[in-house]
Structure formats: structure tokens, C-alpha cells
């Protein structure tokens, strides 16, 4: 099972972004690219707040609790990253 950092980098590469050397959460630009790749229900121009984009990604992958008021608050959990990776076609092996 890949680590959270490995999942993030695989997702970054799947949507045309570069892997990062250091461990870091997704940037606004990365979240906007991810929203586009998933056809999420959010306008990314101008770039909306990170929480709004995270919530849109969760809705796009039909994550449990995606419609809750606090959806998108904080970074993605590992299970959410696994679902996102699957949705963008990342091979997790």
C-alpha cells in the first residue's frame, strides 16, 4: 500500500503536475488541476478557496460525507487519496 506522500505524487503526475521532493499538501493550483481532471462542479477561474475545491473533489468522487458542511476542511485523508487516485487512473501497485 503506497504512503500518503506517494499517493499525492501519483495524483499530481496523473493530472499533469510534477511530483514534489518534499512532503506537502496540495497547492491551490494542484487542486484546480484535480478539479478539472475530475470534472468537479466548481469554477476554478478565478481560483476558489482550497476548502471549496477539496469539497468539490470529494463530491466528484462520491466520497462519504462529501455533502457535509465541513467537507473540504483540512487535507484529504488516506482513504480519500486512494479514491482520488483511482478516479484519475493511478495504478497503486
MIDOSE-1310 file (N, C-alpha, C; in nm, 2 decimals, decimal comma, always signed):
residues 93
xxxx	+0,09/-0,12/+0,00/+0,00/+0,00/+0,00/+0,09/+0,12/+0,00; +0,07/+0,21/-0,09/+0,15/+0,33/-0,10/+0,13/+0,43/+0,02; +0,23/+0,51/+0,05/+0,21/+0,61/+0,16/+0,13/+0,72/+0,11; +0,09/+0,81/+0,20/+0,01/+0,93/+0,16/+0,09/+1,02/+0,06
xxxx	+0,22/+1,03/+0,09/+0,31/+1,11/+0,00/+0,32/+1,05/-0,14; +0,33/+0,92/-0,14/+0,34/+0,85/-0,27/+0,20/+0,87/-0,35; +0,09/+0,86/-0,28/-0,04/+0,88/-0,34/-0,05/+1,02/-0,39; -0,01/+1,12/-0,31/-0,02/+1,26/-0,36/+0,06/+1,28/-0,49
xxxx	+0,19/+1,23/-0,49/+0,27/+1,25/-0,61/+0,21/+1,17/-0,73; +0,16/+1,06/-0,71/+0,10/+0,98/-0,82/-0,02/+1,06/-0,88; -0,10/+1,12/-0,79/-0,22/+1,20/-0,83/-0,17/+1,32/-0,91; -0,06/+1,39/-0,85/-0,01/+1,51/-0,92/+0,03/+1,47/-1,06
xxxx	+0,11/+1,36/-1,08/+0,15/+1,33/-1,21/+0,04/+1,29/-1,30; -0,07/+1,23/-1,25/-0,18/+1,18/-1,33/-0,26/+1,30/-1,39; -0,25/+1,42/-1,32/-0,32/+1,54/-1,37/-0,22/+1,64/-1,44; -0,10/+1,59/-1,47/-0,01/+1,67/-1,55/+0,07/+1,77/-1,46
xxxx	+0,08/+1,75/-1,33/+0,16/+1,83/-1,25/+0,29/+1,75/-1,21; +0,39/+1,81/-1,15/+0,51/+1,75/-1,12/+0,51/+1,69/-0,97; +0,58/+1,58/-0,96/+0,59/+1,53/-0,82/+0,68/+1,62/-0,74; +0,66/+1,62/-0,61/+0,74/+1,71/-0,52/+0,84/+1,63/-0,44
xxxx	+0,95/+1,70/-0,42/+1,06/+1,63/-0,34/+1,02/+1,62/-0,20; +0,96/+1,73/-0,14/+0,92/+1,74/+0,00/+0,78/+1,70/+0,01; +0,74/+1,65/+0,13/+0,61/+1,62/+0,16/+0,52/+1,75/+0,18; +0,42/+1,76/+0,11/+0,33/+1,88/+0,12/+0,19/+1,85/+0,07
xxxx	+0,10/+1,92/+0,13/-0,04/+1,90/+0,09/-0,06/+1,97/-0,05; -0,17/+1,95/-0,12/-0,19/+2,00/-0,25/-0,20/+2,15/-0,25; -0,14/+2,22/-0,34/-0,15/+2,36/-0,36/-0,28/+2,40/-0,43; -0,31/+2,53/-0,43/-0,44/+2,57/-0,50/-0,43/+2,53/-0,64
xxxx	-0,32/+2,55/-0,71/-0,30/+2,52/-0,85/-0,32/+2,37/-0,87; -0,27/+2,28/-0,78/-0,29/+2,14/-0,80/-0,44/+2,10/-0,78; -0,50/+2,16/-0,68/-0,64/+2,13/-0,65/-0,73/+2,18/-0,77; -0,69/+2,29/-0,83/-0,76/+2,34/-0,95/-0,75/+2,24/-1,07
xxxx	-0,62/+2,19/-1,09/-0,60/+2,09/-1,19/-0,67/+1,96/-1,16; -0,68/+1,92/-1,04/-0,75/+1,80/-1,00/-0,90/+1,82/-1,02; -0,96/+1,93/-0,99/-1,10/+1,96/-1,01/-1,13/+1,95/-1,16; -1,04/+2,00/-1,24/-1,06/+1,99/-1,39/-1,05/+1,85/-1,44
xxxx	-0,96/+1,77/-1,39/-0,94/+1,63/-1,43/-1,07/+1,55/-1,39; -1,13/+1,58/-1,28/-1,25/+1,51/-1,23/-1,38/+1,57/-1,28; -1,37/+1,68/-1,35/-1,49/+1,75/-1,39/-1,58/+1,79/-1,27; -1,51/+1,83/-1,17/-1,58/+1,87/-1,04/-1,67/+1,99/-1,07
xxxx	-1,77/+2,00/-0,99/-1,87/+2,10/-1,00/-1,83/+2,23/-0,94; -1,72/+2,29/-0,99/-1,67/+2,42/-0,94/-1,60/+2,49/-1,05; -1,62/+2,63/-1,05/-1,55/+2,71/-1,14/-1,41/+2,74/-1,08; -1,31/+2,71/-1,15/-1,17/+2,73/-1,10/-1,10/+2,85/-1,15
xxxx	-1,18/+2,94/-1,22/-1,12/+3,06/-1,27/-1,22/+3,18/-1,23; -1,18/+3,26/-1,14/-1,06/+3,27/-1,06/-1,05/+3,15/-0,96; -0,93/+3,12/-0,91/-0,91/+3,01/-0,82/-0,99/+3,03/-0,69; -1,08/+2,94/-0,66/-1,15/+2,95/-0,53/-1,07/+2,90/-0,41
xxxx	-1,12/+2,92/-0,29/-1,05/+2,87/-0,17/-1,02/+2,72/-0,18; -0,92/+2,68/-0,11/-0,88/+2,54/-0,11/-0,99/+2,45/-0,06; -1,05/+2,49/+0,05/-1,16/+2,41/+0,11/-1,27/+2,39/+0,01; -1,31/+2,49/-0,07/-1,42/+2,47/-0,16/-1,38/+2,37/-0,27
xxxx	-1,25/+2,38/-0,31/-1,20/+2,28/-0,42/-1,19/+2,14/-0,36; -1,15/+2,13/-0,24/-1,14/+1,99/-0,18/-1,28/+1,93/-0,16; -1,38/+2,02/-0,12/-1,51/+1,97/-0,12/-1,57/+1,93/-0,25; -1,54/+2,00/-0,36/-1,58/+1,97/-0,49/-1,52/+1,84/-0,54
xxxx	-1,39/+1,81/-0,50/-1,32/+1,69/-0,54/-1,39/+1,57/-0,47; -1,42/+1,59/-0,34/-1,49/+1,48/-0,26/-1,63/+1,45/-0,32; -1,70/+1,56/-0,37/-1,83/+1,53/-0,43/-1,81/+1,46/-0,56; -1,71/+1,49/-0,64/-1,68/+1,43/-0,77/-1,65/+1,28/-0,76
xxxx	-1,59/+1,24/-0,65/-1,56/+1,10/-0,63/-1,66/+1,03/-0,54; -1,77/+1,10/-0,51/-1,88/+1,04/-0,43/-1,83/+0,99/-0,29; -1,74/+1,07/-0,23/-1,69/+1,03/-0,10/-1,79/+1,04/+0,01; -1,79/+0,95/+0,10/-1,89/+0,96/+0,22/-1,87/+1,09/+0,29
xxxx	-1,98/+1,16/+0,32/-1,97/+1,29/+0,39/-1,93/+1,40/+0,30; -1,93/+1,38/+0,17/-1,89/+1,49/+0,08/-1,99/+1,61/+0,08; -2,11/+1,59/+0,12/-2,21/+1,70/+0,13/-2,22/+1,76/+0,27; -2,14/+1,72/+0,36/-2,14/+1,78/+0,49/-2,09/+1,92/+0,49
xxxx	-2,13/+2,00/+0,59/-2,08/+2,14/+0,59/-1,93/+2,15/+0,61; -1,87/+2,06/+0,67/-1,73/+2,06/+0,69/-1,64/+1,99/+0,59; -1,71/+1,94/+0,48/-1,64/+1,87/+0,38/-1,54/+1,97/+0,32; -1,42/+1,92/+0,30/-1,31/+2,01/+0,24/-1,23/+2,08/+0,35
xxxx	-1,27/+2,07/+0,47/-1,19/+2,14/+0,58/-1,07/+2,04/+0,61; -0,95/+2,09/+0,59/-0,84/+2,01/+0,62/-0,79/+1,92/+0,50; -0,68/+1,87/+0,51/-0,62/+1,79/+0,39/-0,70/+1,66/+0,38; -0,69/+1,60/+0,26/-0,75/+1,47/+0,23/-0,69/+1,36/+0,32
xxxx	-0,78/+1,27/+0,36/-0,74/+1,15/+0,44/-0,69/+1,05/+0,34; -0,61/+0,95/+0,39/-0,55/+0,85/+0,30/-0,66/+0,78/+0,22; -0,77/+0,74/+0,28/-0,88/+0,67/+0,21/-0,93/+0,76/+0,09; -0,94/+0,89/+0,12/-0,99/+0,98/+0,01/-0,88/+0,99/-0,10
xxxx	-0,75/+0,99/-0,06/-0,65/+1,00/-0,16/-0,65/+0,87/-0,25; -0,68/+0,75/-0,19/-0,68/+0,63/-0,26/-0,80/+0,64/-0,36; -0,91/+0,69/-0,32/-1,03/+0,70/-0,41/-1,00/+0,81/-0,52; -0,93/+0,92/-0,49/-0,90/+1,02/-0,59/-0,80/+0,95/-0,69
xxxx	-0,70/+0,88/-0,64/-0,60/+0,82/-0,73/-0,67/+0,72/-0,82; -0,77/+0,65/-0,77/-0,84/+0,56/-0,86/-0,92/+0,63/-0,96; -0,98/+0,74/-0,92/-1,07/+0,82/-1,01/-0,98/+0,89/-1,13; -0,86/+0,92/-1,10/-0,77/+0,98/-1,21/-0,69/+0,87/-1,28
xxxx	-0,71/+0,75/-1,25/-0,64/+0,64/-1,32/-0,50/+0,60/-1,27; -0,47/+0,63/-1,15/-0,34/+0,60/-1,09/-0,34/+0,45/-1,06; -0,23/+0,38/-1,10/-0,21/+0,24/-1,07/-0,13/+0,24/-0,94; -0,20/+0,19/-0,83/-0,14/+0,20/-0,70/-0,05/+0,08/-0,66
x	-0,01/+0,00/-0,76/+0,07/-0,12/-0,72/+0,22/-0,08/-0,71
